[in-house]
Amino acid sequence: MSKQKFPHKILWLASYPKSGNTWFRAFLSALMNEGKVDINKMDTDGIFSFRQSFDLVTDIDSRDLYDEEAKLIIADVQRFIASENDFLTITKIHDAFGTDPEGKNLVPEDVTHCALYFIRNPLDIAGSLAHHNQSSIEEAVAMLCNSNAVLGHQKNNLNKINQFSQYLSDWSSHVKSWTLKPTFPVLVTRYEDMLTDPFVTFSKAVEFCGLVYSPSDIRKAIASTSFDLLKQQETEKGFRERKGSGQFFRKGSMGNWEEELSPDQIKRIKEMHREVMDQYGY
């Protein structure tokens, strides 16, 4: 397996929520398993904000810590996880690329191999985010435009929520944090290109990461992780990453914003994010 080429290193799959991260993880799982994938047992290594990993590595119940205290330790937790793996660790992350309360990078660059940053038109994210969070479109638009936005905000740690809160900032700031600040290589991968030209887009991402697979392997993995097949798996087996009772895999398309957003909501997103949207062809 080509993951073994990069022992003790981390590949970050980074994105603002609802931008194609889960789809790509399913694709990688299929790629590493001759086209087979179970959405509830994907062969990647969890999410950066996962409390259980933190608790197991530190032998600390994270409910006993303030969020700021946990953030001071989380980079070392990731370093330890990487040091224990004699292969490439593949970790999902929604946090913006930023610093801990002491000003040190939240993401440990010294054990990083590279990152894929998945980007999607924020106009389309709005509807998908509202569906996922079981909120209104208006609340999703406000989140995309909120420089203080936090995913999974928690007033305290008394309830055992399975993830730490994740600071996102607004959509443009999130994109800039991952595309301008890291010193390690980052490949920006557009969700829309994953839809319209999957073979070229996925092949480029695989090559960028240094993973060696044949064109037929890549085609097989793409075919077995089509949106319809992933949605069918969720319907038949459920999906443990789903929030609430709604479907995680909703439409898997682009351009839905034209029917889902009001003229005012479209205007607000475009006005705030025009620079970055133009940069990436939105």
Residue, then its C-alpha position, 0 to 999 in steps of 0.5 A: m500500500s502506498k500509504q507506507k511510503f510516508p511513515h509518521k506523516i499526516l495528510w490533511l483533508a481540509s475543508y469548510p463543512k459540506s465541500g466534498n471532504t466526505w466524498f473524497r474520503a470514501f473515494l480514498s477508502a475505495l482506492m485502497n480497497e480495490g473499489k470496495v467501500d463501507i461508508n461507516k468503516m472508511d480507511t482514513d484516520g478520523i477527524f482532528s477534533f475527535r475527543q476520543s483520540f484526545d482522551l486515549v492519547t493523553d489519558i485525560d477526560s477532555r470534559d475536565l478541560y476548558d476548550e482553550e486548555a485542550k487546544l494547547i495539547i491537541a497538536d501534540v496529540q496529532r504528533f503522537i498519533a503520527s509517530e505511532n503509525d508506520f504509514l501515512t495518517i489521513t486526517k479530516i479537519h474543518d478547523a481554520f488553519g490558525t493558532d492555539p491560545e499561546g500563538k502556536n500553530l494548531v496544525p503541527e506542520d513538522v509532521t505534515h506531509c501535505a494537505l488537500y483543501f476542498i473548496r465549493n461555491p459558498l452559494d451552494i454550501a448554504g443549502s447543504l449546510a442548512h440541511h446538515n445542521q437542521s437549520s434555516i437557510e438564513e442561519a446557514v448564510a449568517m454562518l458563512c458570513n460570520s468571522n467568529a463562526v464556530l462549528g459545534h460550539q459548546k458552552n462547557n464540556l459537561n456533556k460528552i459531545n464527541q468533538f471539540s468545537q471547531y473555529l471556522s471564521d467566515w468562508s473567505s477567511h477559512v479558504k485564505s487560512w488554508t491556502l495562504k498560511p501553511t508552509f507545507p504543500v496544499l492542493v486546492t480541489r474544487y467540488e465542482d471539478m470533482l463532479t464534472d471531471p472526476f477522473v482528472t480531478f481525483s487523479k491529480a489529487v492522488e498524484f499530488c499526495g504521492l500515492v501510486y495507483s493505476p488509472s484503472d484503480i482510480r476509475k474503479a474507485i470513482a465508479s464505486t463512490s458515485f453519489d447515488l451509490l453512497k446515498q444508497q448505502e446510507t439508506e440501507k445501513g445508515f451513516r454514523e456521521r449524519k446529524g439528526s434524522g435527515q440524509f447526509f448525502r442530499k443532492g450531490s450536485m451544483g447550482n442548487w442555490e438558484e432555487e434555494l436562496s433568496p435574492d437578498q441572501i445571494k447578494r449578501i454572500k456575493e458581496m462578502h466573498r466576491e474576491v475569493m469567489d472570483q479567484y476560484g471561478y464562482 
